């Protein structure tokens, strides 16, 4: 990470002027100008948060401080807490972190005028595309991965996905070749229309510019067992670990909880004899999403199960098992080739 500019945290004339303004009653125009001048990133950096570059995109930068997570959006002007429903602007952020009144919030924000927070170094340049080309057309013109293509090798060799799963995803038109060996994994609505795609690669992660998150779907559309993960690679990894169960539909929310995503899960839960499986990550954020899935299952009176990987996510679990099998085979130790299964919790309904 590098500073956006020089003189961060300085005591420039403008900064001092704003601190003097903060000591008197601010006018509405002062408050609006302050909102424009101070980014949420400045508040978070001062509060001891650090950027999680691996989990960030240009449009959504994830900050961590211990178990606390804040995601900054809207070009630094907005934020939300993925572990709760709290969100807002820079003033709400200070109030949320420090539990103080608005007068003191204004004072603290005014003290950050002139402070330039750190900015992530992106390993991919901002994309260039035809602004007149819509999401379905952008998807259609891209080629599916083929054996030995850069995307195929990335998914098979670096992510450990078996060819059986890759072929199944390609047959269902769920994968595309992205730039420089990255993968595009389609999100589709209830009618099967592509609304956007998750983008993952050796040096990049993001979501389709101009697209909308609904669900990545792999498996029979009529399946009664609905496994919900947080990433397409995790959905495919769980499918690999379970050898593509014929009764299961493997889903990904794309790392978020959009209204369209929730509506799609509710629509699936409303079907007859369905079981929702919360196969989200083994961490605090995964538990929050699992709680939301359980609430949907309870409201729909359908079955529910919490299925957690032994590692943090299903791809890590898959790669661990693959390495374990290779070590067990090399060492002649069959037990080492089959690590313990992921943890399951009691189901409802």
Protein Blocks (a to p, Z undefined) as FASTA:
>chain_A
ZZfbghihiacfklmmmmmmmmmccdfklmmmmmmmpcfklmmmmnopacdfklpcfklc
cddehjbccddeehhpaccdfkbcbdcdfklmmmmmnopafklmmmmmmmmgoiacdddd
dfbdcddddfkbcfklmmmmpccddehiaklmmmmmmnopafklmmmmmmnopaccdeeh
iacdddddfkopafbdcdddfkbccddehiacfbdcedjfkbcbdcddfbfklmmmmmmm
noopakbccddehhpacfklmmmmmmmmmpghiacddfbdcdfklmmmmmmmmmmmmmno
pacdddddfblblklmmmmmmmmmmmmmmnopaklmmccdddddddeZZ
